[in-house]
Amino acid sequence: MNPFLPMTRQDMENRGWDELDFIFVSGDAYVDHPSFGPAIICRLLEKHGYKVGIIAQPDWRGEEDFRCLGRPRLAFLVSSGNMDSLLNKFTAAKKTRHEDAYSPGGKSGCRPERAVIVYTNKLREIWPGVPVIIGGIEASLRRFAHYDYWTNRVRRSVLMDSQADLLVYGMGEKQILEIASDLHQGVAVENIQDVAGTCYRVPDFDYVYDYVKLPDFETVAVDKKAFADAFADIYLEQDAIRGKKLVQRNGEACVVQNPPAMPLTEEEMDEIYDLPYQRTYHPMYEKAGGVPAIKEVKFSLVSQRGCFGGCNFCAIVSHQGRIIQRRSHASILREAKLLTELPDFKGYIHDVGGPTANFRRPSCDEQLQRGTCRGKECLSPTPCKNIVADHSDYLSLLRELRKLPKVKKVFIRSGIRFDYLMLVKDSFLEELCKYHISGQLKIAPEHISDRVTRLMGKSNKEVYRKFVQRFKAMNERLGKKQYLVPYFMSSHPGARLEDAIELAEFIRDLGYRPEQVQDFIPTPGTLSTAMYYSGIHPLTGEAVYTAKNPHEKRMQRALMQYWIPGNRPLVREALRLAHRTDLIGFDKKCLVHPEKTAGQEKNKPRKRR
């Protein structure tokens, strides 16, 4: 029997199944690995006794693919996949990407724009009356009226545009098991309204009680202050323990959001990651060259979820939450041993972590009882006095992994939060440099202007500077030549040309030449996107400038890579506009040389033969 979940009628017949309980329609190719949301949800349902099949990347222009597995007994589940379908297709400059790591052979164009809406509407046409439940990152972050960067307007909730019955936000495991149980017991889908971590529709506010009323879609679509106010309420109530029910009118109906699902316990996390994944893509993709996304995660280990880092441009808070949820050492070691038995394992575990690798416990001891602090961050702009910085559990885990037979090296490649590391003087940095870096450590200061880092939710440049010194000193003591690879972001809300110039000078003084620079992309569900659209910081009410003119954005980006010949005209223009012509010249502090005049070119000495 094929160990993968059914994708065809033949697969169903081989298992002796005439009917499936759930059919998962996904915008990604089918990769049976715990780093892929559809695989987790389907395997979890399978373990709890449900018959589940997958329709991966159906042709939305016809009906055949949506009919291939028949009518499910309980519901269709719909997701765009591991990425928002628009972010998957377009760059920050709104240009079409040429590759899709989640499609066979990396081919682009295998999913529609706004995949959740397209798939759900298609299912409604073909299978009227069958419940449709949407989830995943695209549905999760678009659950209320939201700013859509690609059309430059506010769109209503995806629950309304898709006409789905239920929306699951967050990672979804607790929710889907509760929904499945209700449907199996005969509860009509329109009556499933008490599941934490879900959204549903009601005709009016009279159908709801004990809630926070958000400004309606029609208002936030034209009033940027109202948009910022609505986002503030959504952001501040994003807590499973103290969060309240939220309601927003979207046209002819109201969208109701129940508080988030409770964080997973260690036992629940272990159950999810101990499921019988095949740890690779379906064999049907072999001829196309496989699915590229598996390469980054095949020999990596997810050790935790959630993040209290507070980066305002990141959607983790709105999707996984701020409370850390972790797996046990035993579960992680079991998975590591499975990796060592794979035929292409070369002795290297590529990563051990989560959204932030060195967060293996809640930021303070009170979070699990009273929830996260409302309107307060744990690390930015300065660390909370109640934060408990502790790497002991993570260090213990890494030591156990290093001792496993067949394991030559355990790397850490997911984000290390260096400001958290700087709060303690334990042996973590020493062991990190000694055992877990392959010559380079990637970190994400993102910017160094105090104005910008505060709006980003990042620590300031002095913390970064001290970490650079500490990292360098540690490697010198260990006799190693290892380097930091910093990631910086251009055009984040609050960043002006003078901030980009300050960053360029900082890069110059430290001798860095970053190969990669990320332009800020306003994705739904983030605090930074709310600032980008509204021009207001939702939590403070202050006005926030954002570079939206494409030419200014190109200048900010060019300043961060001022040494590249093609960037020099933009760098000169930016320096003149900011009245910093002192940085144009031949002095070692200058960023760029003056333009060569026609006369200079004409009188240029000829090289002798």
CORGI-V576137 format. One record per pair of residues at least 6 apart in sequence whose C-alpha atoms are under 8 Angstrom apart, sorted by the first residue. I is the first residue (numbers start at 1). J is the second residue. Records with the same first field share a line. If there is no record, write none. Layout:
I=J / J
This chain:
1=14 / 15
2=11
3=278
4=32 / 278 / 282
5=11 / 52 / 53 / 54
6=12 / 52 / 53 / 54
7=53 / 54 / 55 / 56 / 69
8=68 / 69
9=68 / 69
12=18 / 19
19=51 / 70 / 71 / 72 / 73
20=50 / 51 / 52 / 53 / 69 / 71 / 72 / 73
21=50 / 51 / 52 / 72 / 73 / 74 / 75
22=50 / 51 / 52 / 53 / 72 / 73 / 74 / 75 / 76 / 77
23=52 / 53 / 54 / 55 / 69 / 72 / 75 / 76 / 77
24=38 / 42 / 52 / 53 / 54 / 55 / 56 / 76 / 77 / 78 / 79
25=54 / 55 / 56 / 57 / 58 / 76 / 77 / 78 / 79 / 119
26=38 / 54 / 55 / 56 / 57 / 58 / 78 / 79 / 80 / 81
27=56 / 57 / 58 / 79 / 80 / 81 / 85 / 110 / 111 / 115
28=56 / 57 / 80 / 81 / 82 / 102 / 103 / 111
29=56 / 57 / 102 / 103 / 104 / 281 / 291
30=38 / 39 / 54 / 56 / 281 / 282
31=39 / 279 / 280 / 281 / 282 / 291 / 294
32=39 / 277 / 278 / 279 / 280 / 281 / 282
33=39 / 40 / 277 / 278 / 279 / 280 / 281 / 298
34=40 / 273 / 277 / 279
35=297 / 302
36=81 / 82
37=81 / 82 / 136 / 171
38=79 / 81
39=277
40=272
41=172 / 173 / 176
42=52 / 53
43=275 / 276 / 277
44=173 / 272 / 275
45=51 / 52 / 176 / 177
46=52
47=275
53=69
55=65 / 66 / 69
57=110 / 111
58=65 / 66 / 111
59=65 / 110 / 111
60=111 / 112 / 118 / 119 / 122
63=122 / 126
66=123 / 126
67=126
71=127 / 130
72=130
74=130 / 131 / 180 / 183 / 184
75=130 / 131 / 132 / 133
76=130 / 131 / 132 / 133
77=132 / 133 / 134 / 135
78=116 / 119 / 120 / 132 / 133 / 134 / 135
79=115 / 116 / 134 / 135 / 136 / 137 / 138 / 139
80=114 / 115 / 116 / 136 / 137 / 138
81=136 / 137 / 138
82=136 / 137
83=137 / 138
84=114 / 137 / 138
85=111 / 112 / 113 / 114 / 115 / 138
86=113 / 114 / 150
87=523
88=97 / 100
89=96 / 97 / 100 / 108 / 109 / 113
90=96 / 97
91=97
92=519 / 520 / 521
93=550
94=150
97=108
98=107 / 108
99=106 / 107 / 108
100=106 / 107 / 108 / 109
101=107 / 291 / 292 / 293
102=291 / 292 / 293
103=110 / 291 / 292
104=285 / 288 / 289 / 290 / 291 / 292
105=285 / 288 / 289 / 290 / 291 / 292
106=291 / 292
112=118
116=134 / 138 / 139 / 162
117=158 / 161 / 162
118=162
120=132 / 162 / 163 / 164
121=162 / 163
123=132
124=130
131=164 / 165 / 189
132=164 / 165 / 166
133=164 / 165 / 166 / 167 / 168
134=164 / 166 / 167 / 168
135=167 / 168 / 169 / 172
136=168 / 169 / 170 / 171 / 172
137=169 / 170 / 319
139=158 / 159 / 167 / 168 / 169
140=167 / 168 / 169 / 170 / 318 / 319
141=169 / 315 / 318 / 319 / 524 / 525
142=157 / 158 / 524 / 525
143=157 / 158 / 159 / 167 / 169 / 199
144=156 / 157 / 158 / 248 / 255
145=154 / 155 / 156 / 157 / 217 / 220 / 221 / 250
146=154 / 155 / 156 / 157 / 524 / 525
147=153 / 154 / 155 / 524 / 529 / 530 / 533
148=154 / 155 / 523 / 524
149=521 / 522 / 523
153=221
154=220 / 221
155=217 / 221
156=217 / 250
157=250 / 255
159=165 / 166 / 167 / 199 / 200 / 201 / 255
160=250
165=189 / 190 / 200 / 201
166=189 / 198 / 199 / 200 / 201
167=198 / 199 / 200
168=175 / 176 / 197 / 198 / 199
169=197 / 198 / 199 / 260 / 319
170=197 / 260 / 261 / 318 / 319 / 320 / 321
171=319 / 320
172=197
174=261
175=195 / 196 / 197 / 198 / 261
178=195
179=192 / 195
182=192
183=189
193=199 / 200
194=258
195=258
196=258 / 259 / 260 / 261 / 262
197=257 / 258 / 259 / 260 / 261
198=257 / 258 / 259 / 260
199=255 / 256 / 257 / 258
200=255 / 256 / 257
201=253 / 254 / 255 / 256
202=253 / 254 / 255 / 256
203=252 / 253 / 254
204=249 / 253 / 254
205=247 / 254
210=245
211=244 / 245 / 246 / 247
212=244 / 245 / 246 / 247
213=246 / 247 / 248
214=230 / 233 / 246 / 247 / 248 / 249
215=226 / 227 / 229 / 230 / 248 / 249
216=248 / 249 / 250
217=248 / 249 / 250 / 251
218=250 / 251
219=226 / 227
220=226 / 227 / 230
221=227
224=533 / 534 / 535
225=534 / 536
227=530 / 534
228=530 / 531 / 534 / 536 / 537 / 538
229=538
231=527 / 530 / 538
232=538 / 539
234=246
235=318 / 527
236=243 / 374 / 375
237=243 / 244 / 259 / 374
238=259 / 260 / 317 / 318 / 321
239=259 / 260 / 321 / 371 / 372
240=259 / 260 / 261 / 262 / 263 / 371
241=262 / 368 / 369 / 370 / 371
242=370 / 371
243=259 / 260
244=258 / 259
245=256 / 257 / 258 / 259
246=256 / 257 / 258 / 259
247=254 / 255 / 256 / 257
248=254 / 255 / 256
249=255
263=323 / 324 / 325
264=325
265=325 / 326
266=325 / 326 / 327 / 328
267=327 / 328
269=325 / 326 / 327
270=327 / 328 / 331
273=331 / 335
274=331 / 335
279=298
280=294 / 298
281=290 / 291 / 294
285=291
297=350
299=339 / 345 / 348 / 349 / 350 / 351
300=349 / 350 / 351 / 352
301=332 / 335 / 336 / 349 / 351 / 352 / 353
302=332 / 352 / 353 / 354
303=326 / 327 / 332 / 352 / 353 / 354 / 360
304=324 / 325 / 326 / 327 / 353 / 354 / 355 / 359 / 360
305=320 / 324 / 325 / 326 / 354 / 355
306=316 / 317 / 320 / 321 / 322 / 323 / 324 / 325 / 354 / 355
307=316 / 317 / 320 / 321 / 322 / 323 / 324 / 355 / 356 / 359
308=317 / 321 / 322 / 323 / 324 / 362 / 363 / 377 / 378 / 379
309=322 / 356 / 377 / 378 / 379 / 380 / 417 / 457
310=317 / 377 / 378 / 379 / 380 / 457 / 458
311=456 / 457 / 458
312=455 / 456 / 457 / 526 / 527 / 528
313=456 / 522 / 526 / 527 / 528 / 529
314=526
315=524 / 525 / 526
316=322 / 355
318=525 / 526
322=372
323=362 / 363 / 367 / 368 / 372
324=359 / 360 / 361 / 362 / 363
325=360 / 361 / 362
326=360 / 361
329=397
333=400 / 401
336=349 / 401
337=404
339=345
340=347 / 406 / 407
347=406 / 407 / 408 / 409
348=407 / 408 / 409 / 410 / 411
349=407 / 409 / 410 / 411
350=410 / 411 / 412 / 413
351=410 / 411 / 412 / 413 / 414
352=410 / 411 / 412 / 413 / 414
353=412 / 414
354=414 / 415
355=414 / 415
356=414 / 415 / 416 / 417
357=412 / 414 / 415 / 416 / 417
358=391 / 394 / 415 / 416 / 417 / 421
359=391
360=391 / 393 / 394
361=390
362=368
363=378 / 387 / 388 / 389
364=386 / 387 / 388
365=388
375=539
377=383 / 384
378=384 / 387
379=419 / 420 / 458 / 459
380=454 / 457 / 458 / 459
381=454 / 457 / 458 / 459 / 460
382=459
389=420 / 421 / 423 / 424
390=424
391=426 / 428
395=428
398=410
401=407 / 410
402=408 / 409 / 410
409=435 / 436
410=435 / 436
411=435 / 436 / 437 / 438
412=436 / 437
413=441 / 442
415=442 / 443 / 444
416=442 / 443
417=443 / 444
418=443 / 464 / 467
419=459 / 463 / 464 / 467
421=428 / 429
422=463 / 467
429=471 / 474
430=474
433=474 / 475 / 482
434=478
437=482
438=482
439=481 / 482 / 483
440=482 / 483 / 484 / 485
441=482 / 483 / 484 / 485
442=484 / 485 / 486 / 487
443=484 / 485 / 486 / 487
444=486 / 487 / 488
445=458 / 459 / 461 / 464 / 486 / 487 / 488
446=453 / 458 / 486 / 487 / 488 / 489
447=453 / 461 / 488 / 489 / 503
448=460 / 461 / 502 / 503 / 506
449=460 / 461 / 499 / 502 / 503
450=460 / 461
451=494 / 495
452=492 / 493 / 494 / 495 / 499
453=459 / 460
454=460
455=493 / 494 / 528
456=492 / 528
468=484
475=481 / 482
485=514
486=514
487=514 / 516 / 517 / 518
488=516 / 517 / 518
489=517 / 518 / 519 / 520
490=500 / 517 / 518 / 519 / 520 / 553 / 556 / 557 / 560
491=519 / 520 / 546 / 547 / 553 / 556 / 557
492=519 / 520 / 528 / 546 / 547
493=528 / 531 / 532 / 544 / 545 / 546 / 547
494=544 / 545 / 546
495=545 / 546 / 547
496=545 / 546 / 547 / 556
497=552 / 555 / 556 / 574 / 578
498=578
500=556 / 557 / 559 / 560
501=556 / 559 / 560 / 575
503=560
504=559 / 560 / 561 / 562 / 591
505=591
507=513 / 560
508=589 / 591
513=561
514=560 / 561
515=561
517=557 / 560
519=557
522=528 / 529 / 532
523=529
527=537 / 538
530=536 / 537 / 538
531=537 / 538 / 544
532=544 / 546
535=543 / 544 / 545 / 546
536=542 / 543 / 544
537=543 / 544
547=553
554=570
555=570 / 571 / 573 / 574
556=574
558=567 / 568 / 570 / 571
559=567 / 570 / 571 / 574
561=567
562=568 / 571 / 591 / 592
563=591 / 592
568=592
571=592
572=581 / 584 / 592 / 594
575=581 / 583 / 584
582=590
583=589 / 590 / 591 / 592
584=590 / 591 / 592 / 593 / 594
585=591 / 592 / 593 / 594
586=592 / 593
